[in-house]
Amino acid sequence: MKKALRVVLCLIIFVLVAVAGWLLYIHANSDALWKIVSQQCVPNQQQRHDPTPCLDVDLDKRFVVFKDAKGPLHTLVMPTEEITGIESPELEKPTTPNYFYYAWQERGRLKQMTDKPVDDRYLALAINSWYGRSQNQLHIHLACLRPEIYRKLNQQDSFIGPSWQPLAVKLKGHDYLVMKIPAGSFEQQNPFSLLNRYVQAHGDDIAKYGLAVTVNERGEFVLLANRLKVTDLNLGTAGELLDYGCALRN
């Protein structure tokens, strides 16, 4: 019995050390995106009306669009101001832009990158937790859903309601919370605030959560959130739901 306990403790220590090492590794160059936004895209737009290396810089709405090198169909939407990520109090201020809404409006730009049709139902937005991200500048990923994620969400759609609830099936082996927003109301809804209210009601920390958004066939928006759980090797990385090559087009 004592031997088995020692083995379990050693495994727990090994996992914790591995996670700590991984966090140090992925955060080693965590200001790279902010440097691109603040030192290149925004100044180039202000001085030369050229957003390069970004695809676009909207100074009025305070966001940029950047083509991520990871995958052919993958863009990032980021604030023009320094906002670290999902845990930032700035996202709760009424004057802060609805970055998820603006990111969704940029889906046409993603579709232009391919010669095959990409239905809105195939697309998703995602942001990772503090523990699951590599950059400390808020960045919303825009890409396609993985085919198996798309199928599972379709199968569960009729069971998803207007408030946060556990999804009945695991996605990528991880537990998710899920809720719906009515079609046509996304501009007035702030996914960060919707999740934060749930998190605070449960005495939790939003920095531990990843958040994703997609749509169903009726145009309703489906929000998904996963929480850090080291024992499941889950770092709150909602980006795991995305497919940067968009196999659903085929």
Residue pairs with C-beta under 8 A, 6 or more apart in sequence:
15 230
15 231
16 230
19 230
19 235
23 131
26 133
26 134
27 134
27 136
29 134
30 134
30 135
30 136
31 135
31 136
31 137
32 135
33 66
33 76
33 78
33 135
33 137
33 139
34 82
34 135
34 136
34 137
36 53
36 54
36 66
37 54
37 64
37 66
37 78
37 79
37 80
37 137
38 82
40 52
40 53
40 54
41 51
41 52
41 53
41 54
41 57
41 64
41 66
42 57
42 59
42 64
42 80
44 50
44 51
44 52
44 57
45 51
45 54
45 57
45 59
46 59
51 57
51 64
53 66
54 64
54 65
54 66
55 65
55 66
55 67
55 75
55 109
56 64
56 65
56 106
56 109
57 64
57 65
57 80
58 64
58 80
58 102
59 80
61 97
61 102
62 79
62 80
62 81
62 97
63 77
63 78
63 79
63 80
63 97
63 99
63 102
63 103
64 77
64 78
64 79
64 80
65 75
65 76
65 77
65 106
65 109
66 75
66 76
66 77
66 78
66 139
67 74
67 75
67 76
68 74
68 75
68 76
68 141
68 244
70 244
71 143
71 243
71 244
71 245
72 113
72 114
72 244
72 245
72 246
73 110
73 113
73 114
73 118
73 143
73 144
73 244
73 245
73 246
74 110
74 141
74 142
74 143
74 242
74 244
75 106
75 109
75 110
75 141
75 142
75 143
76 139
76 140
76 141
76 142
77 99
77 102
77 103
77 106
77 139
77 140
77 142
78 137
78 138
78 139
78 140
79 97
79 99
79 137
79 138
81 90
82 137
83 90
83 91
83 137
83 138
84 136
84 137
84 138
85 127
85 128
85 129
85 130
85 133
85 136
85 137
85 138
85 207
86 127
86 128
86 129
86 130
86 138
86 192
86 206
86 207
86 209
86 210
86 211
87 130
87 205
87 206
87 207
88 138
90 96
91 99
91 138
91 190
91 192
91 193
91 196
92 192
92 193
92 196
98 187
98 189
98 190
99 138
99 140
100 125
100 140
100 186
100 190
100 191
100 192
100 213
101 186
101 187
101 189
103 125
103 140
103 142
104 125
104 142
104 186
104 213
106 142
107 120
107 123
107 142
110 118
110 123
110 142
110 143
111 117
111 118
114 246
114 249
116 249
116 250
117 249
118 144
118 246
118 248
118 249
119 248
120 215
120 219
121 150
121 214
121 215
121 216
121 217
122 144
122 145
122 150
122 246
122 248
122 249
123 142
123 143
123 144
123 145
123 214
123 215
124 142
124 143
124 144
124 145
124 212
124 213
124 214
124 241
124 242
125 140
125 141
125 142
125 212
125 213
125 214
126 140
126 141
126 143
126 210
126 211
126 212
126 213
126 238
126 239
126 241
126 242
127 133
127 138
127 139
127 140
127 141
127 210
127 211
127 212
127 238
127 239
128 210
128 235
128 236
128 237
128 238
128 239
129 207
129 208
129 209
129 210
129 227
129 228
129 235
129 236
129 237
129 238
130 207
130 208
130 236
131 207
131 208
131 228
131 235
131 236
132 210
132 228
132 235
132 236
132 237
132 238
132 239
133 237
141 239
141 242
143 242
143 243
143 244
143 246
144 242
144 243
144 244
144 245
144 246
144 247
144 248
144 249
145 153
145 214
145 241
145 242
145 243
145 248
146 172
146 241
146 242
146 243
146 247
147 243
147 247
147 248
149 171
149 172
149 241
150 248
152 169
152 171
153 214
153 216
153 222
154 216
154 217
155 169
156 167
156 168
156 169
156 178
157 216
157 222
159 168
160 167
160 178
160 179
160 180
160 222
161 179
161 180
162 179
162 180
162 181
162 182
163 179
164 177
164 178
164 179
164 194
164 195
164 198
164 225
165 177
165 178
165 179
166 175
166 176
166 177
166 178
167 175
167 176
167 177
167 178
167 224
170 176
171 224
171 226
171 240
171 241
172 240
172 241
173 232
173 234
174 226
174 229
174 232
174 234
174 240
175 226
175 227
175 229
175 232
175 234
176 224
176 225
176 226
177 198
177 224
177 225
177 226
177 227
178 222
178 223
178 224
178 225
179 194
179 222
179 223
180 216
180 220
180 221
180 222
180 223
181 189
181 194
181 220
181 221
181 222
181 223
182 220
182 221
183 215
183 218
183 219
183 220
183 221
184 219
186 221
189 221
191 211
191 213
191 223
192 206
192 211
194 223
195 206
195 209
195 211
195 223
195 225
196 206
198 225
199 205
199 206
199 209
200 206
204 227
208 227
208 228
208 236
209 225
209 226
209 227
209 228
209 236
210 225
210 226
210 236
210 237
210 238
210 239
211 223
211 224
211 225
211 238
212 223
212 224
212 225
212 238
212 239
212 241
213 221
213 222
213 223
213 224
214 221
214 222
214 224
215 221
215 222
216 222
224 238
224 241
225 238
226 234
226 236
226 237
226 238
227 234
227 236
228 234
228 235
228 236
